[in-house]
């Protein structure tokens, strides 16, 4: 299983691999939602919304292995959420979990991918190259 190491806690996480994973995220998942991590190849300004997401979330935005911002996501909201600075990793977790784990901006974050996720990411990259 994949893990996100955040605030000295190792937490199991789902990892968004494909473009569809990134677009769908935790939509339609009932409470309590799993933790989901969205890695990106390049740091860019990213905004998330909660359309079709039934559970309140903590959304943690990171760049280069460090937390830059933590935002609260409201269920079913179409308001865009996120910092006005580039990020290359986003973590979604049930609302209140970030506070319970004492997660704060400036802390280090590390995504530890399973061999399955590494292989799936490689296959997805190949698929993208072949479809260009």
N, C-alpha and C positions, 0 to 999 in steps of 0.2 A: 504494500500500500504506500502511496505517496504521503509525504509529511511536509508540513510547513513548520519551521522552527521560528517562533515569534515570542518575544519577551521571555526567553529561556524555557519555553514550553514546546514540546514536540506534539503536534496535533495532526491526526489523519485528515487528509484533504482529497477531494476530487480535483482533477486538473483539467482545465479547458484546453483541448488539443486542437480540434478542428475549428474552422470558421463558424460552423453551426454551433459548436459548444460555446464559443465566445458570444454568439448572438443570443442563445437561449439561456445560458447560465442557470440560475435557480428558478426560472419561471415554472409555474404549475407544481412546485414541490410543496408538500404540506409541512406545517410546523411539527417538530423542530427540523429545520433544514440542515443538510450536511454543510460542512465547510467546503467552499469551492475557491480554487486559486486560478487566476487568469494571468499566465506569463505572456509577455510580448517580446518580440525580437528587438524592437526599437522603442526608446522612450519618447512618448508623445503625450499631449494633453488628452486625457480620457475622461469622459463623463458617462456615468451609468444611470439607468432609470429602473424603476421597479414595476413597470407594466407587467401584468400577469404574474407578479410575485406576491404570494399571499402572506408571507411572514416578514416581520420587521427585521432589518439586518444592520449590522455594523459593516461598513465598507472601508477597508484599509488600503490606501494607495501608497505604493512604494517606488523607489528609484534607486538603482545600484545597491540593492541589499539593505536599504534603510527606509523606515516608515516616514513618509512626508506629510500625510494627513489621514484623519479618521472622520468619516461622515456617517450619519444615520440615514438609512433608507426606509421610507414609509411605504407600507403595502399598497400596491396597485397605483402608485403615483407615476405620472409621466414627466415629473420634474427631473431635469438632469442634475446629477450629483457628482462632485469631484473638485479637486483643486485646480487652480489655474496655472499649474506647472506640469512639466512632463513626468510621466510615470511609466514603468516597464513591468510592473507586477501589481495585481489587485487581488485582495483576499476578501471574500464575503463570508460572514459568519452570523449566527443568530444574535439578535440585538441583546446587548448586555454582556456578551462573552468577552469583548475587548476590555471592558471595565473590570470584569471578574478576574481576568488574567493580567491586569495592570499594563495593558498595551498602550504605548504612548509614542507620539512622533519622536523621531531621532533614534529609536531602537533598531537593532539589526534584525533582518529577516533572511531566512534561507529556505529555498524550496529544494527538498530532497525527492527526486523523482525515482519511481520504481523502474525496473528494467522494462516492464510492460509499457509504461508511459514514454520512456525513451524510444522504444521501438515504434510505438504508435506515432510519435512526433516525427520520426524519421520517415515513415511511410507517408504521412500527410505532406511532408516537405517534397518528397518525390512526386506525389500525385500533383501538387501545385506546379512543379517544374514541367511535368509532362503535358499538362493542360494549357500551358502558355502558348 
